Amino acid sequence: MKKCIVVLMAMLVLPTSASIRHYAAKVNNSQWQLLNQSRLQCTLSHTIPGYGDALFTSQASKELNLEFELAMQRLPKKYGVAAVYSIPPSWMPGAMQKEIADMPIRKQFNGDLPEQAAWTILSELEKGYWPTIYYQDWYNPYDKVAVGLNASNFVKQYYNFSRCVANLLPFSFEDIAYSVLTYEKNSDEFTRQSKKKLNMIGEYLKEDPELELVLLDAYTDSYGGRWHNEQLSVRRAEKVKTYFADLGVPDDRIEVTGHGERRHIAPNDNEFSRAKNRRVVIRMDRL
């Protein structure tokens, strides 16, 4: 009898195999939404009930880019690695699962994946597969977690997302935050190349005029009198200020300084060098 009790107690304390907790939207409730639709950023979002959101984001840049973020309601308590697989749904008999990537798990941070893995997930969703993320639960040592992205209702919003990405500006804020524009001789008219750069700045500010500060420093060459050059530099800077204000930048956030012929960056002994000195330097900070 005692042996039976000991055996029974031993059986009770033996570890059981880990169970898997599944998180995924149901087929009839699967929602995909296009968020932040602008020429600066596009985000495709999928809600995972009881877990969080899957987010695919592309931003204005010189190069095509994409990032996947797994936004969790309960952030990780420890470091680890999650395995990402493309899983065929039950109505695809015979289809094989495919390994996509390993996703680092970082303490108190959402999960994320770089561009290649993110595009792979999107293409697998387009084919009807359910990309699924597996990892050991950090709150319950007896559980593993499976987080699935439901491909139902995906394609229409994915195509809208693709059009949004195609319409992003081909440059970022960092590409225009510090700009040097040059002028025609003895004039407040920009050179052809500088007009193109100013148009770039204008395209960006049409989407996001909320700048914390704009500093405009204008300079001239040494051709002409000193007082004339100082006034010309102020006029040049004020013209740019008006351009910014017309695009929605608050007037009190734009500071103008006309330096005249001071602080040359090139000699003034020939026309080519003087052209470099006829300039306005634009420095912008975002909120």
ZIDA-V874658 format. One record per pair of residues at least 24 apart in sequence whose ideal C-beta (glycine too) atoms are under 10 Angstrom apart, sorted by the first residue. I is the first residue (numbers start at 0). GAP is how many residues later the second one is. D is the distance in Angstrom with one decimal. If there is no record, write none. Layout:
I,GAP,D
I,GAP,D
This chain:
14,126,9.5
14,127,8.1
15,126,7.1
16,125,8.9
16,127,9.9
17,118,7.8
17,119,8.5
17,122,9.1
17,123,8.2
17,124,5.7
17,125,6.1
17,126,5.1
18,118,9.7
18,121,9.1
18,123,6.7
18,124,5.6
18,125,7.3
19,114,8.0
19,117,9.4
19,123,7.1
19,124,4.8
19,125,7.2
19,126,5.3
20,29,9.4
20,30,9.5
20,116,7.0
20,119,8.1
20,122,5.3
20,123,7.4
20,124,5.3
20,125,7.1
20,126,9.3
21,28,9.9
21,29,9.8
21,110,8.8
21,122,9.9
21,123,8.1
21,124,4.9
21,125,8.1
21,126,6.8
22,25,5.4
22,26,7.2
22,27,5.7
22,28,4.0
22,29,8.5
22,109,9.6
22,110,9.3
22,122,7.1
22,123,7.1
22,124,5.0
22,125,6.9
23,24,6.5
23,25,8.0
23,26,9.5
23,27,8.4
23,63,10.0
23,106,7.2
23,108,7.8
23,122,7.9
23,123,7.2
23,124,3.5
23,125,7.4
23,126,5.5
24,24,5.9
24,25,9.8
24,26,9.6
24,29,10.0
24,123,8.1
24,124,8.4
24,125,4.5
24,127,7.6
24,128,9.1
25,124,7.6
25,126,8.5
26,62,8.5
26,64,9.8
26,123,6.6
26,124,9.3
26,125,4.8
26,126,8.8
27,124,7.8
27,125,9.4
28,121,8.5
28,123,8.6
28,124,9.2
29,100,9.9
29,119,9.0
29,120,4.0
29,121,7.7
29,122,3.9
29,123,5.0
29,124,7.5
30,119,8.9
30,121,9.1
30,122,6.6
30,123,9.8
30,126,8.8
31,24,9.8
31,93,8.8
31,117,9.3
31,118,8.8
31,119,9.2
31,120,8.8
31,121,5.7
31,122,5.2
31,123,8.8
31,124,7.9
31,125,4.0
31,126,7.2
31,128,9.3
31,129,8.6
32,120,10.0
32,124,6.6
32,127,9.7
32,128,9.7
33,122,9.7
33,123,5.6
33,124,9.1
33,125,9.9
33,126,5.1
33,127,5.6
33,129,9.4
33,130,6.5
34,126,9.6
34,129,9.9
35,128,8.8
36,123,8.0
36,124,8.7
36,126,9.5
36,127,5.3
36,130,9.1
37,126,8.1
37,129,8.9
37,130,8.4
37,131,9.3
37,168,10.0
37,169,5.5
37,170,8.1
38,125,8.7
38,128,6.0
38,129,5.8
38,130,4.9
38,131,9.8
38,164,7.5
38,165,8.4
38,167,8.1
38,168,5.1
38,169,9.3
39,128,7.1
39,129,6.6
39,132,8.6
39,133,8.2
39,164,7.5
39,167,4.9
39,168,5.9
40,123,8.8
40,124,9.8
40,127,7.6
40,128,9.9
40,166,9.2
40,167,9.6
41,24,9.4
41,118,9.0
41,119,5.9
41,120,8.9
41,121,8.9
41,122,3.7
41,123,5.3
41,124,9.4
41,125,8.3
41,126,6.6
42,24,9.8
42,26,9.2
42,118,8.2
42,121,8.8
43,24,9.8
43,78,8.0
43,81,9.8
43,110,9.0
43,113,6.4
43,114,6.8
43,116,8.3
43,117,4.2
43,118,9.2
43,120,8.5
43,121,9.3
44,24,9.8
44,26,8.9
44,112,8.9
44,116,9.7
45,79,8.8
45,103,5.8
45,104,7.4
45,105,9.6
45,107,9.4
45,108,7.8
45,111,8.8
46,24,9.9
46,103,9.7
47,24,9.2
47,25,9.3
47,85,9.9
47,99,6.2
47,100,7.7
47,101,7.5
47,102,8.4
50,82,10.0
50,94,8.5
50,96,5.9
50,97,9.6
51,58,8.0
51,59,9.5
51,95,8.3
52,57,9.4
53,57,9.6
53,67,8.5
53,71,9.8
53,77,8.6
53,79,9.0
53,93,8.1
53,94,9.6
53,95,5.4
53,96,9.8
54,55,8.7
54,57,9.1
54,63,9.9
55,57,9.7
55,62,6.0
55,63,9.0
55,65,7.7
55,66,6.4
55,69,9.6
55,102,8.9
55,105,7.1
55,109,9.6
56,55,9.9
56,61,8.8
56,104,9.9
56,108,9.9
57,57,9.1
57,60,9.1
57,103,8.1
57,104,9.6
57,106,7.9
57,107,4.7
57,108,9.8
57,110,6.5
58,106,9.5
58,109,7.1
58,110,9.3
58,113,6.8
58,114,9.5
59,105,10.0
59,107,9.8
59,108,4.7
59,109,4.0
59,110,7.4
59,111,6.5
59,112,5.4
59,113,7.9
59,115,9.0
59,143,9.6
59,144,7.7
59,147,8.2
59,148,9.6
60,107,7.5
60,108,8.3
60,109,7.6
60,110,7.1
60,111,4.9
60,112,9.9
60,113,9.0
60,114,8.3
61,107,9.7
61,108,6.2
61,109,5.9
61,110,7.3
61,112,9.9
61,113,6.8
62,52,9.5
62,107,8.9
62,109,9.7
63,51,8.2
63,55,9.4
63,101,7.4
63,102,9.3
63,104,8.6
63,106,9.6
64,49,9.5
64,50,6.0
64,53,9.3
64,100,9.1
64,103,9.1
64,107,9.5
65,47,9.4
65,48,8.5
65,49,4.9
65,50,8.9
65,51,9.4
65,52,4.6
65,53,5.8
65,55,9.6
65,56,7.9
65,95,9.9
65,99,7.8
66,45,6.3
66,46,7.4
66,47,6.9
66,48,6.9
66,50,9.7
66,51,6.0
67,33,9.4
67,35,8.6
67,43,8.4
67,44,6.2
67,45,4.2
67,46,8.1
67,47,8.7
67,49,6.6
67,50,3.9
67,51,9.0
67,52,9.5
67,53,6.1
67,54,8.6
67,63,9.3
67,81,9.8
68,40,9.9
68,41,5.5
68,42,7.2
68,43,4.9
68,44,8.2
68,49,9.1
69,33,7.4
69,35,9.7
69,40,5.8
69,41,3.8
69,42,7.0
69,43,8.2
69,63,6.6
69,77,7.0
69,79,9.5
70,39,5.1
70,40,8.5
70,41,9.5
71,33,9.9
71,37,9.0
71,38,5.7
71,39,7.0
71,75,8.8
73,63,9.7
73,64,8.7
73,65,7.0
74,30,9.9
74,31,9.1
74,32,7.9
74,33,5.0
74,34,6.7
74,35,7.1
74,36,9.6
74,63,9.2
75,28,10.0
75,29,5.1
75,30,6.7
75,31,5.5
75,32,6.7
75,33,7.1
75,34,8.8
75,35,8.0
75,59,8.7
75,61,9.8
75,62,5.3
75,63,9.3
76,28,9.9
76,30,6.5
76,31,7.8
76,60,9.8
76,61,4.5
76,62,6.8
77,27,7.6
77,28,9.4
77,29,5.8
77,30,9.7
77,58,9.3
77,60,5.0
77,61,9.8
78,25,7.8
78,26,6.1
78,27,6.1
78,28,5.6
78,30,9.7
78,59,9.1
79,24,8.1
79,25,4.0
79,26,8.8
79,27,9.2
79,55,6.2
79,56,6.4
79,57,10.0
79,58,7.1
80,24,6.2
80,53,10.0
80,54,7.3
80,55,9.2
81,29,6.4
81,31,9.7
81,50,9.9
81,51,5.0
81,52,6.3
81,53,3.7
81,54,8.7
81,63,8.5
81,64,9.9
81,65,8.3
82,49,8.9
82,50,7.4
82,51,4.8
82,52,7.2
82,63,10.0
83,27,9.3
83,29,7.1
83,33,6.9
83,36,8.9
83,37,7.4
83,40,9.9
83,47,6.4
83,48,7.3
83,49,5.2
83,50,7.8
83,51,9.6
83,63,9.5
83,65,9.9
84,39,9.5
84,44,9.2
84,45,9.2
84,46,7.2
84,47,5.5
84,48,8.2
84,49,7.0
84,61,9.4
84,63,9.8
85,34,7.8
85,35,7.7
85,37,9.2
85,38,4.1
85,39,8.7
85,41,8.4
85,43,4.4
85,44,7.5
85,45,5.3
85,46,7.7
85,63,9.6
86,37,9.0
86,42,6.4
86,43,4.8
86,44,7.3
86,45,4.8
86,47,9.8
86,59,8.9
86,61,7.1
86,62,9.5
87,36,9.6
87,39,9.2
87,40,7.9
87,41,5.7
87,42,7.6
88,39,6.8
88,40,7.4
88,41,5.7
88,59,9.5
88,61,8.7
88,62,7.4
88,63,8.9
89,40,10.0
90,37,8.5
91,35,9.3
91,36,6.8
91,37,7.7
91,38,9.7
94,32,9.4
94,33,9.0
94,34,7.7
96,32,8.4
96,33,9.6
96,35,8.5
97,26,7.3
97,31,7.7
97,33,9.4
99,24,7.2
99,29,9.8
99,31,6.4
99,32,9.3
99,33,9.3
100,30,9.8
100,32,9.7
102,30,6.4
102,31,9.7
102,32,8.0
104,28,9.8
104,30,6.1
104,31,9.0
104,33,7.8
106,31,8.7
110,24,8.6
110,36,8.9
120,28,7.1
121,27,9.7
121,32,8.8
121,36,6.5
121,39,8.3
121,40,8.9
122,35,9.5
123,25,8.9
123,27,8.1
124,24,6.3
124,25,8.8
124,26,4.7
124,27,9.8
124,29,5.0
124,30,8.3
124,33,7.0
125,25,7.8
125,28,7.1
125,29,6.2
125,32,6.1
125,33,9.1
125,36,9.8
126,24,7.9
126,28,9.8
127,24,8.9
127,26,8.5
127,27,8.9
129,24,10.0
167,39,9.9
168,31,8.2
168,34,6.0
168,35,6.4
168,37,9.7
168,38,7.3
169,30,9.0
169,33,9.6
170,29,6.1
170,30,9.7
170,32,8.5
170,33,7.5
171,32,8.6
172,28,9.9
172,31,6.6
172,32,10.0
172,35,7.8
172,38,9.5
172,111,7.7
172,112,9.8
172,113,6.4
174,25,7.7
174,26,9.7
174,29,8.8
175,24,5.8
175,25,5.0
175,26,9.7
175,27,9.2
175,28,5.9
175,29,9.0
175,106,8.0
175,108,7.2
176,24,9.5
176,27,9.6
176,34,9.6
176,105,8.4
176,106,7.1
176,107,5.0
176,108,7.6
176,109,8.1
177,37,9.9
177,103,7.7
177,104,7.3
177,105,5.6
177,106,7.8
178,101,8.7
178,102,7.6
178,103,4.5
178,104,8.3
178,105,8.3
179,37,9.8
179,39,9.8
179,85,9.0
179,96,9.1
179,99,5.5
179,100,7.5
179,101,5.4
179,102,7.6
180,35,9.9
180,37,9.3
180,55,9.0
180,59,7.7
180,97,9.6
180,98,6.5
180,99,5.1
180,100,8.2
180,101,6.9
181,37,9.9
181,93,6.2
181,94,7.1
181,95,8.8
181,96,5.7
181,97,5.1
181,98,8.2
182,35,8.7
182,36,9.4
182,37,8.2
182,38,9.4
182,49,8.8
182,50,9.6
182,53,6.3
182,92,8.4
182,94,9.7
182,95,4.3
182,96,7.0
182,97,7.6
183,91,8.8
183,94,7.7
184,35,9.9
184,36,7.9
184,38,7.1
184,39,9.8
184,86,7.8
184,89,7.7
184,90,7.6
184,93,7.0
185,34,8.6
185,35,8.9
185,37,6.6
185,38,6.6
185,42,8.9
185,43,9.3
185,46,7.4
185,92,8.6
186,45,8.4
186,48,9.8
186,49,8.7
186,91,8.5
187,30,9.1
187,44,7.0
187,45,9.3
187,46,9.9
187,47,5.3
187,48,4.7
187,49,9.3
187,50,8.8
187,51,5.4
187,52,9.2
187,90,9.9
187,92,9.5
188,47,9.3
188,50,9.2
189,46,9.0
189,49,9.2
189,50,9.1
189,88,9.8
189,90,8.7
190,84,7.9
190,87,8.7
190,88,9.8
193,84,10.0
193,85,8.6
193,86,8.5
196,85,9.0
197,42,7.7
197,45,7.1
197,46,9.9
197,82,9.6
197,84,8.6
200,39,9.3
200,42,8.5
200,43,8.2
200,46,8.6
200,81,7.1
200,83,8.1
201,41,7.2
201,42,8.7
201,44,9.1
201,45,6.0
202,44,9.6
203,43,9.2
203,80,9.2
204,38,9.2
204,39,6.9
204,41,9.6
204,42,4.3
204,43,6.8
204,44,6.5
204,79,8.9
205,41,6.2
205,42,8.0
206,40,10.0
207,40,9.2
207,78,7.6
207,79,9.3
208,35,8.4
208,36,9.6
208,38,5.7
208,39,3.4
208,40,5.2
208,41,8.3
208,44,9.8
209,38,8.4
209,39,8.4
209,40,8.9
209,43,9.4
209,76,7.1
209,77,5.0
210,33,8.1
210,36,9.8
210,37,9.4
210,38,5.4
210,39,8.2
210,42,6.0
210,43,8.5
210,73,5.5
210,74,6.7
210,75,6.0
210,76,7.0
211,38,9.9
211,41,6.7
211,72,8.4
211,73,4.5
211,74,6.1
211,75,4.8
212,36,9.8
212,39,10.0
212,40,5.6
212,41,8.1
212,42,7.1
212,70,8.0
212,71,7.3
212,72,4.7
212,73,9.2
212,74,9.3
213,26,8.8
213,27,7.9
213,30,5.9
213,31,9.7
213,35,6.2
213,36,9.5
213,39,6.1
213,40,4.5
213,41,7.0
213,42,9.1
213,68,7.0
213,69,7.3
213,70,5.2
213,71,8.0
214,38,9.9
214,39,8.2
214,40,5.3
214,41,8.5
214,42,7.7
214,66,7.7
214,67,7.5
214,68,4.3
214,69,7.8
214,70,8.5
215,24,5.4
215,25,6.0
215,28,8.2
215,38,6.6
215,39,6.8
215,40,4.9
215,41,7.0
215,42,9.1
215,64,6.1
215,65,7.5
215,66,6.0
215,67,8.1
215,68,9.8
216,38,8.9
216,39,8.3
216,40,5.1
216,41,8.2
216,42,6.2
216,46,8.6
216,62,8.7
216,63,6.8
216,64,4.6
216,65,8.3
216,66,7.8
217,38,7.6
217,39,7.2
217,40,5.2
217,41,6.6
217,42,8.7
217,60,9.1
217,61,7.4
217,62,4.4
217,63,7.8
217,64,9.8
218,38,9.6
218,39,8.3
218,40,5.0
218,41,7.2
218,42,7.3
218,43,7.2
218,44,6.2
218,45,7.6
218,46,8.1
218,57,9.6
218,58,6.0
218,59,7.1
218,60,5.3
218,61,7.3
218,62,7.7
219,38,8.6
219,39,8.1
219,40,5.8
219,41,5.1
219,42,9.0
219,44,9.4
219,48,9.9
219,54,9.0
219,57,6.7
219,58,5.8
219,59,8.6
220,40,6.5
220,43,7.6
220,45,8.8
220,46,10.0
220,47,5.5
220,50,9.1
220,52,8.2
220,53,3.8
220,54,7.6
220,55,8.4
220,56,4.2
220,57,5.3
220,58,9.3
221,38,9.3
221,39,4.7
221,40,9.7
221,42,7.4
221,45,9.7
221,46,4.3
221,47,9.6
221,52,7.4
221,55,7.6
222,38,8.4
222,45,7.4
222,48,9.2
222,51,6.2
222,54,9.2
222,55,8.8
223,36,9.8
223,37,8.3
224,35,9.7
224,36,9.3
225,34,6.2
225,35,6.3
225,36,9.1
226,33,8.1
227,32,8.6
227,33,9.5
228,29,8.9
228,30,9.1
228,31,4.4
228,32,4.5
228,33,9.0
228,48,9.9
228,49,9.7
229,28,5.7
229,29,7.6
229,30,3.4
229,31,7.7
229,32,8.6
230,27,7.3
230,29,8.0
231,26,7.8
231,28,7.7
231,29,9.4
231,46,9.0
232,24,8.4
232,25,3.7
232,26,5.8
232,27,5.1
232,28,8.1
232,29,9.0
232,45,9.1
232,46,9.4
232,47,8.1
233,24,3.3
233,25,9.2
233,26,8.4
235,42,8.4
235,43,8.8
235,44,5.6
236,43,5.9
236,44,9.6
236,45,9.5
238,41,8.9
239,40,5.8
239,42,7.0
243,38,8.7
243,40,9.0
248,35,8.9
252,31,9.7
252,32,9.2
252,34,9.5
253,30,9.7
254,28,9.5
255,24,9.5
256,24,9.6
